């Protein structure tokens, strides 16, 4: 089961897993109630997306899932993690942590390990986490913040809508603009982010934390 607040990412990952022979119970993007959904469907493994792994309370759904359905292995999907984010995920009861932009082979390995009761986290993530703990940088390079500064408020809203799976027509209707204007905004977002497709834009935004920042700006 794949649960992520950004529908486009959830559906893309679910489709990729199905093509590789996995049975996916559901691909969902609940605004709230992720734990209820997972508990009711009771999958063997749940891939649970999060945008800000270090935010207080972010892993409460994991805590509840493990409390009510301890047999479900929860693998967190998140952006570039901090040591605190990885630690918080495992402390909540997660079986693994996988980056949003991980190749499908890496996601499959995480699923296999989680199903076997092993910790599913890539060695390079652990190495990076330990490296940051041992040699903390005074000023981390915030790629998400840098990218957000490239976008106008309207373009940031368009990016959020792209990640939610809206097409040009829905973007235009939701923002009260002409489809041609919405199409121009989409093209400018792709150009400024240096990507060639909407799916790439959504993945980059999730990986760098840009999507979470854009969502807060939109709100």
C-alpha positions in Angstrom: 0.0 0.0 0.0 1.3 3.5 -0.9 0.1 6.5 1.0 1.5 9.9 0.2 -0.1 13.4 0.5 1.0 14.1 -3.1 -1.3 12.0 -5.3 0.9 12.1 -8.4 3.9 10.5 -6.5 1.7 7.9 -4.8 0.1 6.8 -8.1 3.4 6.8 -10.0 5.1 4.6 -7.4 2.1 2.3 -7.2 2.1 1.9 -11.0 5.8 1.1 -11.0 5.4 -1.5 -8.3 2.4 -3.2 -10.1 4.4 -3.3 -13.4 7.1 -5.3 -11.5 4.6 -7.8 -10.2 3.7 -6.4 -6.8 0.2 -6.5 -5.5 -0.8 -2.9 -4.4 -3.9 -2.7 -2.3 -4.3 1.1 -2.7 -2.5 4.3 -3.7 -3.9 7.1 -1.7 -3.3 10.8 -0.9 -5.3 11.5 2.2 -5.2 15.1 3.5 -5.7 13.5 6.9 -6.5 10.1 8.3 -3.6 8.2 6.8 -3.3 6.0 9.9 -7.1 5.1 9.7 -6.7 4.2 6.0 -3.7 1.9 6.6 -5.3 0.3 9.7 -8.5 -0.5 7.8 -6.8 -2.0 4.8 -4.1 -3.8 6.8 -1.4 -4.3 4.1 1.7 -6.3 4.8 3.9 -3.3 4.0 2.9 0.3 3.9 5.0 3.0 2.1 4.1 6.2 4.0 5.2 9.5 2.5 6.2 12.5 4.5 7.6 15.9 3.5 9.2 17.1 6.7 10.6 14.2 8.7 12.0 16.4 11.5 8.7 18.2 12.2 7.3 17.4 15.7 4.4 14.9 15.5 5.2 14.0 11.9 5.4 10.3 12.7 2.3 10.0 14.8 0.5 8.0 12.1 3.4 5.4 12.3 3.0 5.2 16.1 -0.7 4.6 15.8 -0.4 2.0 13.0 2.2 0.0 14.9 0.1 0.3 18.1 -3.1 -1.0 16.5 -1.6 -3.2 13.7 1.9 -4.2 14.8 2.2 -6.7 12.0 2.2 -3.9 9.4 5.7 -3.0 8.3 5.9 0.8 7.7 8.5 2.2 5.4 8.8 6.0 5.4 9.2 7.8 2.1 10.8 11.2 2.6 13.1 13.9 1.3 16.9 14.1 1.9 16.9 13.0 5.6 18.7 14.5 8.6 20.0 12.3 11.3 17.1 13.5 13.5 14.6 12.6 10.8 15.9 9.0 10.4 16.1 8.5 14.2 12.5 9.9 14.6 11.2 7.5 12.0 12.7 4.4 13.6 11.8 5.6 17.1 8.1 5.8 16.0 8.3 2.2 14.9 9.1 2.5 11.2 10.8 -0.5 9.6 12.7 1.6 7.0 13.4 5.0 5.4 13.6 5.5 1.7 14.2 8.8 -0.2 11.3 10.0 -2.4 13.6 9.9 -5.4 15.0 6.4 -4.8 15.0 4.1 -7.9 12.3 1.5 -7.9 14.9 -1.2 -7.3 15.8 0.5 -4.0 12.1 0.7 -3.0 11.7 -3.0 -3.8 14.8 -3.9 -1.6 13.3 -1.8 1.2 9.9 -3.7 0.9 11.7 -7.1 0.9 13.7 -6.2 4.0 10.8 -4.7 5.9 8.7 -7.8 5.1 11.5 -9.9 6.6 11.6 -7.9 9.7 14.9 -6.2 8.9 15.8 -2.5 9.0 15.3 -1.1 5.5 17.5 1.9 5.1 20.2 2.4 2.4 23.8 2.3 3.7 24.6 5.6 2.1 21.7 7.3 4.1 23.2 5.9 7.3 26.7 7.0 6.3 25.4 10.5 5.5 23.5 10.7 8.8 26.5 9.6 10.8 28.7 12.0 8.8 26.5 14.9 9.7 26.4 13.9 13.3 30.2 13.7 13.5 30.9 16.8 11.3 27.9 19.1 11.5 28.0 21.9 9.0 27.6 25.5 10.4 25.2 26.4 7.5 23.5 23.7 5.6 22.8 24.2 2.0 19.1 24.4 1.8 18.3 23.4 -1.7 14.5 23.6 -1.2 14.7 27.2 0.0 17.0 28.1 -2.9 14.6 26.7 -5.4 11.6 28.3 -3.8 13.2 31.7 -4.2 13.2 31.1 -8.0 9.4 30.8 -8.1 6.8 33.5 -7.9 3.9 32.8 -5.4 1.7 31.8 -8.4 4.3 29.4 -9.7 4.7 27.9 -6.2 0.9 27.3 -6.2 1.1 25.7 -9.6 3.9 23.4 -8.4 1.7 22.2 -5.5 -1.2 21.5 -7.9 1.1 19.6 -10.2 2.2 17.4 -7.4 -1.4 16.8 -6.5 -2.0 15.4 -10.0 -4.0 18.3 -11.4 -3.9 18.8 -15.2 -3.8 22.1 -16.9 -7.6 22.4 -17.0 -7.9 21.8 -13.2 -5.0 24.1 -12.4 -6.7 26.9 -14.4 -10.1 26.3 -12.8 -8.6 26.1 -9.3 -6.7 29.3 -9.7 -9.3 31.2 -11.7 -7.1 31.8 -14.7 -7.2 30.9 -18.4 -5.9 27.5 -19.5 -3.3 29.2 -21.7 -2.0 31.2 -18.6 -1.9 28.0 -16.5 0.1 26.3 -19.3 2.6 29.2 -19.3 3.0 28.9 -15.5 3.6 25.2 -15.8 6.2 25.7 -18.5 8.0 28.4 -16.4 8.0 26.1 -13.3 9.6 23.3 -15.3 12.1 25.7 -16.8 13.1 27.2 -13.5 13.5 23.8 -11.8 15.5 22.5 -14.8 13.3 19.5 -15.4 11.6 18.1 -18.4 8.3 16.8 -17.1 5.7 17.3 -14.4 6.6 14.1 -12.7 10.2 15.1 -12.5 9.2 18.5 -11.0 7.1 16.7 -8.4 9.9 14.3 -7.5 12.5 17.1 -7.3 10.2 19.2 -5.1 9.5 16.3 -2.7 13.2 15.3 -2.5 14.5 18.8 -1.6 11.6 19.8 0.7 10.5 22.5 -1.8 7.1 21.0 -2.0 6.4 21.4 1.7 7.7 25.0 1.6 5.5 25.8 -1.4 2.5 24.2 0.3 3.0 26.4 3.4 3.4 29.5 1.2 0.2 28.6 -0.6 -1.6 28.2 2.7 
